[in-house]
Amino acid sequence: MSDLEPIPPEQAVKMFHDAMLDEHAESTRRSEKHRLRAFLQFCDEQGIEDLTELSGRDLYLYRTWRRDGQGDGRESIKKVTLKGQLATLRRFLRFAADIDAVQAKLYEQVTLPTMTSGEDVSESTLSADRAIGILKYLERAQPGSRDHIIVLLLWKTGARTGAVRGLDLRDLDLDGTHPRVNGPAIHFVHRPETGTPLKNQTKGTRWNRISESTARYLQDYIDYHRHDVTDDHGRNPLITTEYGRPAGNTLRKSLYRVTRPCWRGEECPHDRDLEHCDATHLDHASKCPSARSPHDLRSGRVTYYRREDVPRRVVKDRLNASEDILDRHYDRRSDREQAEQRSDHLPDL
């Protein structure tokens, strides 16, 4: 006799998301929710109205269905994307077993793709030369604008978009008067109760020093370009729209927009006719092959630091990430570069 209790897939997924509230950052919950949308679509297409009916055969069919790009309109998806989606499904099924919705060992029948070394890591990045070139252009063409400040903060601090989005005016010490920080600085603070958690929660709270010139640009933005608004919690955000604190996607769109070569008047390196290129439209800037995400900028910053022989501990603390994560996901130096840099510190070579 089965001890399972009937439950619709949608209800079980909602319970899974609710259970994550106490232990996971908002960005993690949002990612897990996004990944399970395809699974719910699959259940709907297959007529699976009760999760207790889910079988190992269904899980195999879902794997091939997702691998071939079903659920998002693509012809196929990358192996690393498939691995992430299946890993989320495994976590969900383990939770589902705890609430008597599936058999205890069903999650074991979700096999993850085998990845070769480096295959599960994106190679996309924004080089230091490009990042600095974009910043110099913004300093000339749009000094102190919102786009300028977003790129400036992301590049100079190496912070995640969520951390930059969560900054308030009170988090800036542009005069360098804080007794524990020698010079202008920014305070990244974990504030989940008012909508701006940090990725690593309270461990992500930290001061980051900034240069005098960065402080001046920030002051110019506040004086001339920032909207005098509060967010939904009565806080005074640093980065604003006319309605309040911007959504995270606003910062990503800024990066996509300014990293297109044509945006700076450069020739298209992809031989596209700009009059007919979708990526010239602001809402479709991400379609440009040269457009880069905040993650790419962060990896470019890490690579720049490592090429300049900045100690790993310093990079780890400033960017609030473990050395393993920095090495695996952000450092884009070639193997040859790393070997040559190591040799500079070995006296007997």
N, C-alpha and C positions, 0 to 999 in steps of 0.2 A: 504494500500500500504506500502510495507516494505521500510525502509530507509537504509537498510544494503547494503554495497558495496562489491561485490565479491572479494575474495582474497585467494590465496593458503595458506594452513597452514604454509608452510615453510617461506613464506614472512612475515606473521604475527608474527611468532616466532622471525625472524630476527629483525623486528621493535621493538619487546619487549626487546630484548637484547640491541639494540641501545639506547632505552629510559633509560636503567639502567646505562648508562655510567656516567652520571652526579652525581648520588646520591649513588652508591653502589661500594664497594670494588671489586677488580678483583676476589677474591676468592668467593664472593657471586655470581657474574655474572657467573663464571665458574660452580658453583654448580647448579644454575637455568638452565643453558644451558644443563648440563648433564641430569637433571631430565626431561626435555622436549623432549629429544631424543626418549624416549619410546612412548610419545604421538604422535610424528611425524611418528614413525613406525606403530603405531596403525592406524592412518589416512591413511597411504599408503596401509596397508593390507585391510582396509575397503572400499577403493576406495573413500575416502572423499577428493576431490580435491579443494573444495571451503569451507572455514571455515563457511560461512553463512549457510551451510547445517547442521552444527553440532546441534544435538538435545539432550534433556535430556536422551533419550534412549541410544544414543551413549555414553554419559558420564557414564551411569550405566554399559554398556558393557565394557568400558575402565577400570573402577574400578575393575571388576571381572577379566578381561584379565590381568591387572597388578598384582592383588593380587595373581593370580596363577603362577606368575613368567614369564609371556610372556614378551618378549622384552629384556631379559638378559640371557635367557637360563637356568634359575633355575627352580626347581619344584615349589617353592613358595618364597615369600619374607616376611620379618618380618613386623609386623604391624606398627612399628615405621617408617620403610622405606616407606611403602605405604602411611602413613599419610603425610610424607614430600613431596612425589611426588604429592599427590593430593592437598596439600596446594600450591605448586608451580603452578599447573594447575589452581587453583582458581585465583591466582594473575594474571596469563596470561590472563584468560578469562575476568577479570575486565578491563585489558588494552585493550583487543580486543573489548570490548563494547565501550570504549572511541574512538576507530578509526572506529566505525560503521561496525565491522566485525561479531559480534554476538549480540543477544538480551541483553539488559542491565542487566537483572536478571539471565542470564543463569548460572553465576558462583555459584549462590545459590543452584543449583541442584547438585553440587559436594559436597557430604557429607563426612566429615572426620571421620575416625574410632575413637571410644571412647577408651581412654586409661585409665587403672587403675593407681593408684599412683605408680610412679617409673617405669612403664612399658615402657615409652618413653625415658628412660635414659639407656645408655649402662653401664653395670657393669664391663666391661673389664678395667683392669688397670695394671700398672707395679709397683710392690711393691718396697718400698725403699730398702729393702734387696737385691732384684734382681738387681736394678739399680746400687747400690753401688758395688755389686759383679762384674757386667759387667765392670764398670769403673776401678775397681782395676785390672781386667784382662787386659784391654786395656793399662793401665799404665805400666804393665809389658811386654806385648807382642807387643804392637804397640804404644808406647808413642809418642804423637805429630802427629799421623797419622790423616788423614781426618775423618775416622770413630770415632776416639777418640775425636776429637774436636767437631764433631757434637753431640755426646752423652753428652759430658761434658757441652756444652753450653745449650742444651735443658734441661738437668737435673739441672744444677746450677742456670739458670735464670728462668726456667719454661716457656720460651717464645715459641710462635708458630713457626712452621717451616718457614713460610713466613718471620718472623722477623729475624730469624737467617740467612736465605738465603740472605736477603737484606743487611746484614752488609758489609761495606767497611773497608779497612784498616784505613781510616781516622776516623772511628767510635770507634777505640780502644784507651783508655788511660791506657796503661799497666804500666806506671811509676807513675800513680796517681798524675799527675800535674795539673789536672783541678781544678780551684779555688772553684768550687761549689760542688765537690765530694771528699770526704776524702778517697783516696785510689784508686787502679786500678778499672776501670769501662768500661762499654760498652754503647754506645749511639745508641738506636734504633730510626730510623728516617723514617718518612712517605715520600716516594719519588715516587709517582704514575707516574709522567711524564717520569721517566726513568725505569719503569718496576718493582719497588719493593714497592708497597703500604703496609701499615700496616692494619690489620683487622679493627681497630677502627680509621683509618685515622689519622689526626693530633693529636687526643686525645691519640693515642698510642705512640707518640714520648716521649721518657723517657730515663734517665740514670739508669743503673743497676750496682750496685757495684759487684765486683767479688773478689775472694780471691787472695792472692799472688801466691799460687800454680797454680791456674787456669791461671793467667797472664803468668806464666813461660811456661806452656804447650802451650799457644797460641803463645808465642814468638818462641818456638821450632818448632811449625808447620810452622810459617811464614819463619823461617830461613832454614828449611830442607825439608819441604814437600809441601808447597804451590807452585802452578804453577805461574810463573811470567806472568800473562795475564791480559787483560782488558775485560770488557763485551761489549755488542753491543752498549752501550752508552758511552764508553770510561772511565768507572769507574773501580776502582781497588777492586774487591770483596775480602772479607776475605776467604770464602769457594770457592774453585775453582775446575774445571776439567781442562784438558789440553786445552779445547776449550773456557773457560771463566767461567761465573757464572753458577752453576748447576741448573737444573730444580728442582722444588719442589719435584718431585717424587724421585729424587736422595737421598734426605734426608730421605724420608720415607723408601726407600729400605735399607738404612744403618741401620735403627732401626730394620726392619724385620730381617735383616741378623744377627746382633749381639745379638738379644734376643732369638735366637734358642739355646736350651741347648747343642745340638751337636756341635755347633760352638765353644764352649769352651771345648769340649772334654768330656762333661757330658753324662751320659746315657740318652737315649730317654725315657721320661716319658709316651710316648704314645705307647710303644711296637712296634715301626716301625722298619722294616729292612732298615738300612741306605743305603745299596747298591741299594735299589729299591724305596727309598723315594724321591718323586719329590721335596720336600721342601729343600733337600740338595743342589739343584741347585740355584745359586744366584738369577736368575730371577724369581724363584718360592718360595722364602723364606717365603712369606706371607701365604703360604699354611700350614705352621707348626702351629698347635694349640697353641703352646707356644709363637709364634712370636707376638710382640706388636708394636703398631703404635705410632707416636709422641703424639697423643691425650692420649693414655694410659700412656705415660711417664709424660705428663703434669698433669694428674689426680693423678698419684702417688706422684708427687711433692707437689700438693695441700694437699693431705692426710697427707704427712709427716709434712708439716708446721702446719697443724691443730692439729696433734697428739702432736706436740711440743709446742702447745699453742701460736703460733705466731699470733698476733692480726689480725683480718680479714682485717682491713684497710691496714695493711702492705702487706698482701698477695695480696689484690685487686690491690694495686698500682704497685707491682713488676710484677705481671702477666698480668696487664692491662685487667681486667675483673671485671664485677660487682659482688657484694657479692651474689646476687641471682644466677647468672650463675655459680659461683664457688661452691655454695652449691648444686645446682641441677645437674650439669654435671661433676664435678671434685672431690668433696669430697667423698672418699670411706670408711670413718669410719662407723662402724656399729652403729645402734641406741643405743646399750648398751655402746659402747665406748663414744659416745657423751654425754650420760647421766652421765657416771662416771666422764668425764672431767668437766661437768658443776658443779657437786657436789663438786669438789675441790675448787670452787670459792664461795661456799655458806657456810658461817660460822655456821649456825644454823642446819646443817645436821649431 
